[in-house]
Amino acid sequence: QVRLVESGGGSVQAGDSLKLSCVLSGDGISAYTMGWFRREPGKQLEADREFVAASSWGGLSIDYVDSVKGRFTVSRDDAKNTVYLLMNNLKPEDSAVYYCEAGPREYDSALSGNHFWYTYTGLGTRVTVSS
C-alpha cells in the first residue's frame, strides 16, 4: 500500500525559507508523477486544494503555479523515494497545509495541476507565514 508522509512545515516570517519533504513508501517513487498542493486554513473541500508544483519521474518535466515561480523549487531523489519543495521568500499568502500527491507515471502537463488526477495523497504539513 502506497503511503506518503510530508514533513518540514512550520511557522516562519515573511521572506524566510522552508524545505518540505515527502517520503513515499510501499512502491518506488519513480513510478509516479509527484505533485504538491496546498489548502488554505478554513477550507476543507478536496476541490479547495490549489496546485503548487509537479515533477515527472526523473524530474524531466516540471510545472509551477504562477504565484510561486521563481520562489519555489520542486525536486526529487528517486533513490531516497523522496520529493522536496524548497520554498524561498515566503509570503503570508503561502500559508496553508501542503500536501504531497502521487499520480500516473506518464506526465501530462494538462492534468498535473488537477488534484483529482492524482491517486495518492499524504496528510499534509502546515506552513504559517507571518508578516
Disulfide bonds with the S-S distance in Angstrom:
Cys22-Cys100 2.08
